[in-house]
Every structure is written in C-alpha cells, then in structure tokens.
Amino acid sequence: MEITGIKNIHPAASKASSRKGWKLTDSLREKITALAREDAAQGVYMGNQFLALRKSEVAKVAPDRAALMGKVSQRMTDMKEIEEADRRWLCLLFGEPYEARFQSGGAAHVYDENGDEVLTYTAGVGWHEKESKAETEVHGALKAAYYGAYHAARQEINGLEGQGGFDARA
C-alpha cells in the first residue's frame, strides 16, 4: 500500500538534497577556531557557544522527525489496513527518501534513504530518535575541527605561561 498525497508538502522536503551538500567551510572552521580559542582561554572544553553551533549545523542534515512522527502516528490509526497491505514498506513523507515498516502490536520503524533507522515507535516506550549517518558525520567533523583548534590554543597558552617564568606543570 502506498501512501499518496503527501509528496513534497512540507517545507523541509529539500533537506534530503541539502544533506549531501553539507561541508565544513573555511568560514565555519574559522568560527570554530575562534570559539575554541575563547574556550581554551577560559579553561573550558566545548563551551556553550560551540555546542549551540554544533547543534545548529547538525540540524541542517537531520530529518524532520516531528513531521515523520506525525505522519506515522496518523497512519498507525489505520493499522488494520496497513497490516493487510501488499507491500510492507510504505512511502511515508515527501515520497522518497523516507520509508516506514509497521509491525503488529503497534510498532513502527522509519528509515532514511540510506536504509538507516532514524525513528522507532513502540507502544510501551513511545518515540525514540536514532542518529543518522549524516548527523554522525557532521558531529565528527565539527568535533575534530574544534579539538584541533582547542589543542593548538592550549599549547599556545601553555607556551606563553612558560616564557613568563611560571611553569604551571611544576
């Protein structure tokens, strides 16, 4: 059974194409370096500003889980019809890239275009979000850029302390 009439109705429908286009740009790397330097000077690793930046960048590649939850919940009310469908894989939101598999007992699994599960619903637990590979890659790229800049800033700070006659390691 194919769910019709919902393809490209949501403004986030372009997210799937922008997901593959995310890059750690030079300007973003400079911003991360500046935040890492500020954090290093304060003795804080991954301060609130960096965490907010990372969250906003990851959101650019994240699926619109709220819309997915709504559509799956809406379709779960017709569980009997879904269970009788010829196809177990249903087109869910925006047509592709999301698919859902419904199980008897009220469970649902939502997958992205790579076949990665991004949402699960079970009657006893409710909704559970799972990080996609794209989100994991963005997290990794941002953390690596931050770590390099933070480490360099700490070395610079420690070098300056050593030149002033005070050795913090002593």
Contacts in CASP RR format, 6 or more apart in sequence:
PFRMAT RR
TARGET T0000
AUTHOR 0000-0000-0000
METHOD contacts of the structure
MODEL  1
MEITGIKNIHPAASKASSRKGWKLTDSLREKITALAREDAAQGVYMGNQF
LALRKSEVAKVAPDRAALMGKVSQRMTDMKEIEEADRRWLCLLFGEPYEA
RFQSGGAAHVYDENGDEVLTYTAGVGWHEKESKAETEVHGALKAAYYGAY
HAARQEINGLEGQGGFDARA
1 81 0 8 1.000
1 82 0 8 1.000
1 85 0 8 1.000
1 86 0 8 1.000
1 87 0 8 1.000
1 90 0 8 1.000
2 87 0 8 1.000
2 90 0 8 1.000
2 91 0 8 1.000
3 71 0 8 1.000
3 75 0 8 1.000
3 90 0 8 1.000
3 91 0 8 1.000
3 92 0 8 1.000
6 71 0 8 1.000
6 92 0 8 1.000
6 93 0 8 1.000
6 94 0 8 1.000
6 95 0 8 1.000
7 91 0 8 1.000
7 94 0 8 1.000
7 95 0 8 1.000
8 94 0 8 1.000
8 95 0 8 1.000
9 94 0 8 1.000
10 64 0 8 1.000
10 67 0 8 1.000
10 93 0 8 1.000
10 94 0 8 1.000
12 64 0 8 1.000
12 67 0 8 1.000
13 94 0 8 1.000
15 60 0 8 1.000
15 61 0 8 1.000
15 62 0 8 1.000
15 63 0 8 1.000
15 64 0 8 1.000
16 94 0 8 1.000
16 96 0 8 1.000
16 97 0 8 1.000
16 113 0 8 1.000
18 60 0 8 1.000
18 61 0 8 1.000
19 60 0 8 1.000
19 61 0 8 1.000
19 134 0 8 1.000
20 134 0 8 1.000
22 57 0 8 1.000
22 60 0 8 1.000
22 61 0 8 1.000
22 134 0 8 1.000
22 138 0 8 1.000
24 141 0 8 1.000
24 142 0 8 1.000
24 145 0 8 1.000
28 57 0 8 1.000
28 145 0 8 1.000
29 145 0 8 1.000
31 53 0 8 1.000
32 50 0 8 1.000
32 53 0 8 1.000
32 142 0 8 1.000
32 145 0 8 1.000
32 146 0 8 1.000
32 149 0 8 1.000
33 145 0 8 1.000
33 149 0 8 1.000
35 47 0 8 1.000
35 49 0 8 1.000
35 50 0 8 1.000
35 53 0 8 1.000
35 146 0 8 1.000
35 149 0 8 1.000
36 50 0 8 1.000
36 146 0 8 1.000
36 148 0 8 1.000
36 149 0 8 1.000
36 150 0 8 1.000
36 152 0 8 1.000
36 153 0 8 1.000
37 149 0 8 1.000
37 150 0 8 1.000
37 153 0 8 1.000
38 49 0 8 1.000
39 45 0 8 1.000
39 46 0 8 1.000
39 47 0 8 1.000
39 50 0 8 1.000
39 150 0 8 1.000
39 153 0 8 1.000
40 150 0 8 1.000
40 153 0 8 1.000
40 154 0 8 1.000
40 157 0 8 1.000
41 153 0 8 1.000
41 157 0 8 1.000
45 150 0 8 1.000
46 146 0 8 1.000
46 150 0 8 1.000
50 146 0 8 1.000
53 142 0 8 1.000
54 139 0 8 1.000
54 142 0 8 1.000
54 143 0 8 1.000
54 146 0 8 1.000
57 138 0 8 1.000
57 142 0 8 1.000
58 135 0 8 1.000
58 138 0 8 1.000
58 139 0 8 1.000
58 142 0 8 1.000
60 138 0 8 1.000
61 132 0 8 1.000
61 134 0 8 1.000
61 135 0 8 1.000
61 137 0 8 1.000
61 138 0 8 1.000
62 132 0 8 1.000
62 134 0 8 1.000
62 135 0 8 1.000
63 98 0 8 1.000
63 112 0 8 1.000
63 118 0 8 1.000
63 119 0 8 1.000
63 132 0 8 1.000
64 93 0 8 1.000
65 118 0 8 1.000
65 119 0 8 1.000
65 127 0 8 1.000
65 129 0 8 1.000
67 93 0 8 1.000
68 92 0 8 1.000
68 93 0 8 1.000
68 98 0 8 1.000
68 110 0 8 1.000
68 118 0 8 1.000
68 119 0 8 1.000
69 119 0 8 1.000
69 121 0 8 1.000
69 127 0 8 1.000
71 92 0 8 1.000
71 93 0 8 1.000
72 92 0 8 1.000
72 100 0 8 1.000
72 108 0 8 1.000
72 110 0 8 1.000
72 119 0 8 1.000
72 121 0 8 1.000
73 121 0 8 1.000
75 82 0 8 1.000
75 90 0 8 1.000
75 92 0 8 1.000
75 100 0 8 1.000
75 102 0 8 1.000
76 82 0 8 1.000
76 102 0 8 1.000
76 106 0 8 1.000
76 108 0 8 1.000
76 121 0 8 1.000
79 102 0 8 1.000
79 105 0 8 1.000
79 106 0 8 1.000
82 90 0 8 1.000
82 102 0 8 1.000
83 102 0 8 1.000
83 104 0 8 1.000
88 101 0 8 1.000
88 102 0 8 1.000
89 99 0 8 1.000
89 100 0 8 1.000
89 101 0 8 1.000
90 99 0 8 1.000
90 100 0 8 1.000
90 101 0 8 1.000
90 102 0 8 1.000
91 98 0 8 1.000
91 99 0 8 1.000
92 98 0 8 1.000
92 99 0 8 1.000
92 100 0 8 1.000
92 110 0 8 1.000
96 113 0 8 1.000
97 112 0 8 1.000
97 113 0 8 1.000
98 110 0 8 1.000
98 111 0 8 1.000
98 112 0 8 1.000
98 113 0 8 1.000
98 118 0 8 1.000
99 110 0 8 1.000
99 111 0 8 1.000
99 115 0 8 1.000
100 108 0 8 1.000
100 109 0 8 1.000
100 110 0 8 1.000
100 111 0 8 1.000
101 108 0 8 1.000
101 109 0 8 1.000
101 111 0 8 1.000
102 108 0 8 1.000
103 109 0 8 1.000
105 123 0 8 1.000
106 121 0 8 1.000
106 122 0 8 1.000
106 123 0 8 1.000
107 120 0 8 1.000
107 121 0 8 1.000
107 122 0 8 1.000
107 123 0 8 1.000
108 119 0 8 1.000
108 120 0 8 1.000
108 121 0 8 1.000
109 117 0 8 1.000
109 119 0 8 1.000
109 120 0 8 1.000
109 121 0 8 1.000
110 117 0 8 1.000
110 118 0 8 1.000
110 119 0 8 1.000
110 120 0 8 1.000
111 117 0 8 1.000
111 118 0 8 1.000
112 118 0 8 1.000
112 132 0 8 1.000
112 134 0 8 1.000
114 132 0 8 1.000
114 133 0 8 1.000
116 130 0 8 1.000
116 132 0 8 1.000
116 133 0 8 1.000
117 130 0 8 1.000
118 129 0 8 1.000
118 130 0 8 1.000
118 131 0 8 1.000
118 132 0 8 1.000
119 127 0 8 1.000
119 128 0 8 1.000
119 129 0 8 1.000
119 130 0 8 1.000
120 127 0 8 1.000
120 128 0 8 1.000
120 130 0 8 1.000
121 127 0 8 1.000
121 128 0 8 1.000
122 128 0 8 1.000
131 139 0 8 1.000
158 168 0 8 1.000
158 169 0 8 1.000
161 167 0 8 1.000
161 168 0 8 1.000
162 168 0 8 1.000
END
